[in-house]
Structure formats: structure tokens, C-alpha cells
Amino acid sequence: MNRKILAYDLGTSGNKATLFDSDGHCIESVFVEYPTFYPQVGWYEQSPEDWFRAVVESTRKLLDLTKVSAQDISCLALSGHSLGCVPLDRNGRLLRSQTPIWSDVRAHEESSRFFQNVDPAIWYQKTGGGFSPEHYTIFKMLWYQKNEPEMLAQTQKIIGTKDYINYRLTDRIVTDPGYASGCGVWNLRNWDYDAELLQESGLSRDLFPDVIPSTGIVGNLTLQAAKELGLTEKTVVVCGSVDNSCMALGAGNTKRGRYYASLGSSSWIALSSDQLELDPQTKPYVFAHVIPGFYTIALALFSSGTTFRWVKETMCRDLIEQGSRENRNVYELMIDEAEKGSSFGANGLMMNPNFAGGASQDGCPEMRGAFFNLDLSHQRADVIRSVMEGIALGMRNVLESLFKQQSHENRMTVVGGGALSPFWRQIYADTMKISLVKNNIDMNAAALGTAALAAIGTGIWPSFDFVDQVIQNQEETNPQNKNADFYDKLYVKYLLIRDLMIQYANQTKTL
């Protein structure tokens, strides 16, 4: 049978539509971006209509590019960026043209009031909410209650990113455990909304969508949706999940103890487990896995690829032009310059990569990045290499913080853009003192995991284990002892610099 699978990865910067065959082989991908709006400091909003437009546009481009018949698209599913807060009225109409996304932190006062009556430690043990609380959906909802009460009074449901698209495709409002576990009132141990937390919030359970499995069938495309996408009403829509959990599946985290590193705009290391053991100090953030009874437990470096992009945009205009002339990736040019023009330790230059603030293991969201020991003798190659090494050192801290209470294999799968460069992978391996495995999935981990949900939900694949048949390891990068010894010493300096930046941030708050 010629059954094709559509996977949508609804990310922070845009939507990627990927077409797979029934064996899990990627046929083609199309990316369509959409904007983020910043009405005030700490406010990060996107338009749900832009998400749907991107889904429609990417689908039509994908069909045109591949010449695949709409009749062959058997099923589809979505992954979506987490902690969304989309209000719909009783007729399913949007009540806000722009809605807060995961990075929005406007709800400081609302979260502070909530924790006057709720012990933060108990809330964390129930929800696994390792990000700063104001990121989570419940506090954005409380912000609506205080600042837009008339709008909230008209609200029938508040749903997330991919669930809004599923609603537009099927006219049905549901979510899955993975996405629900980011709402801030989902009890990870009971796999249900927590009655006590809901009572303390003062918000009705009815505002939250009902939950079905990530592999559950939402419905078929409506006639209207099928026309807009260029598909048919026979295409089945499977629920999908939050991006973190879809990526865990696509990276092969299908068994207890498996873990991977995603090296992208932000970077993280995630462990899959059926045991919920939470460290109240480092506060790993946790989502329900797409595999029932499992969790994906992670710590992150919030700015890695985005920090590298900042260097590109501020210091590498000539390389951008060169890449355009020669049809080459500008990041490859940057990495090549760092490899040839600098040396271990970037000739004494060090960089703290936390340009987007500290994560939970740092204990200081206000911390920011910095260059240290900058000298007149340093060249651009040193700056680029210091950024690459700084990100790797930051990821070593992520690894040690995540596994400080647990043993782990000395071998880790890596996915994402940062995994493509052999030179950078060697820096990561030497710094983290661990073997890194690059596979054929690369930047399609979330897409593959999402496609797997559609395939399993419609019976094309027999189980989650089929993912292991799709993934093929290609290269293994092992740490070199001499280099690892050098980075051991550099890591001590990195931690000292990080602590200095935390002290500076804490002092600045009191000024």
C-alpha cells in the first residue's frame, strides 16, 4: 500500500511539514516561518492564525514539491511548542488574535500570589514544572483573569498550539498527556488534572481540554480543512504531542534509561524513564512521554544556537555574503574559520553562553552571557571557537546536573543542527567526556516522533519499537584523553565564571 504520513513540527520560529513513507523514510520537508510579537518586555506572542496559515502553506508546497497525490496521505499528526494559552469561545472562535507562547513571562504577580497558598516544592513534585512558574499555562490563564476578565468570561476552552491546529482540522477539541503536562496543574503521578491545584487556582476544570492518548485519533479532516490543505477527507488526524515528547520518541528514547542531546537554538539533554525522581535543587523539567507511563526528564541551556546566531549576525557579515555567493552554509564557514584560525581554549578567551538567561540548574534566571579575558590579540576565529566551547561547557553542566543522582551510559545520541559538524561534535565529546552517536535522523527527530504517533495510531506501525528500525547510527565521536584533560581544567574556570555572573545578576537586582 502506498500510504504516506504527514508530520508537522510547530516550532517557535515556524512550522516544518515533513512527508514520510510507510517505512519511516523521510521524503521531503518544507519550512514556513511566522513572526513572534513583543508588545511589552517579557511578553512573547504569536498569532494562531499564523500557525494555521503556515500549516496550509507548508502542506501545499510539500505536495507540489513531491508530486505525491493527496489520496496517498493516509494520516497526519502534529507536535507543538509547549505551554500555549489559546482561548476559544463556545463557538470555537479565537478570543485573542495573538496569544502568549511558552517563553512569555508576564505572569509574575499571578504566580507569586498562587504560591502564597501552595508550597512551590509540592507544586514541583506534582507537575515537574522546572521552568520559572510564570511560563506555565495556568499562570497565563490567571493573568487573563486579572487583566482581561471579560474575555475570560466568554472563554469555553483554553488549549495549546498543536491542539488549536487539530481543532481547525477536525472541529474537535482534545489534548494529550504530553501537552497537558505543561499546563501547570497536571499531576504527573496520577496522569490527570490535579483537583487541589485547580481549586487553589480558582479556575474551572472545564476550561481545560479532555485528554486522549498521543496516538489517539482525533478525527478525519473536515471538508473545509481538506480543501484548504489540498488533501482529502479520508486523511486521519492523530492527536500528537508536545515537541519535547515527540523529539524524545524520534531520537529513540523508547526504553528506560535512554537519553539524547538536542543541539539547536536551545540545547538540552533528556532522559526517558518510567520512574519519576525529581531533584528539587536542579529542578529538571518533566513532560509526560508519548509512551504511556513514561516521562521525558530534561535540563537545558536556553541559548546555544541562538548565541551562535548572534555571533553570525553581529560579527560575520562578510561570511554571510560569502555563503550567499558560494551557496554555502554560513555556519559551516564560521566553524571552518574557528577550526583553522584558533586553538584549544580559544587562545585564553572564554564565553558564558547564557545570553537568554540561566536555566533551573543555575538557579538564576536573571543571569546573562559574557566574554572573559578578551585581549587585543584575539581574532574572530577565537571568538567563534570560544562560543562553541562555551556552549559545550554549558552542556557538560547540564549533563552533570541531570545525572548527579543517577548512573548513565557513557554514550549519548545527538540530534539537531549542532550535531552536524564533526569538529563541534569532537569538542562536545572531549568536553563532556562521553561518546556521541550521530544517526540518520539529524534534525528530523521531532518530525519522526510525530510521524510515528500517526503511524501507530492508524495501525501502519505495530508499536513504538518500530522507531528503532528506522534509526540508523552513522558516526560515533569518542573523547580524546589529552583533549578531555584540557577541558576538565577549562570546566573549572567555566563554573567560576558562571558563579561570578550569578553573583553579578543577584547584585544587580538590588540596585
Secondary structure, 3 states (H helix, E strand, C coil): CCCEEEEEEECCCEEEEEEECCCCCEEEEEEEECCCECCCCCCCEECHHHHHHHHHHHHHHHHHHHCCCHHHEEEEEEEECCCCCEEEECCCCECCCCEECCCCCCCHHHHHHHCCCCCHHHHHHHHCCCCCHHHCHHHHHHHHHHHCHHHHHCEEEEECHHHHHHHHHHCCCCECHHHHCCCCCEECCCCEECHHHHHHHCCCHHHCCCECCCCCEEEECCHHHHHHHCCCCCCEEECCEEHHHHHHHHCCCCCCCCEEEEECCCEEEEEEECCCCCCCCCCCEEEECCCCCCEEEEEEECCCHHHHHHHHHHHCHHHHHHHHHHCCCHHHHHHHHHHHHCCHHHHHCEEECCCCCCCCCCCCCCCCCEEECCCCCCCHHHHHHHHHHHHHHHHHHHHHHHCCCCCCCCEEEEECHHHCCHHHHHHHHHHHCCEEEEECCHHHHHHHHHHHHHHHHCCCCCCHHHHHHHCCEEEEECCCHHHHHHHHHHHHHHHHHHHHHHHHHHHHHCC
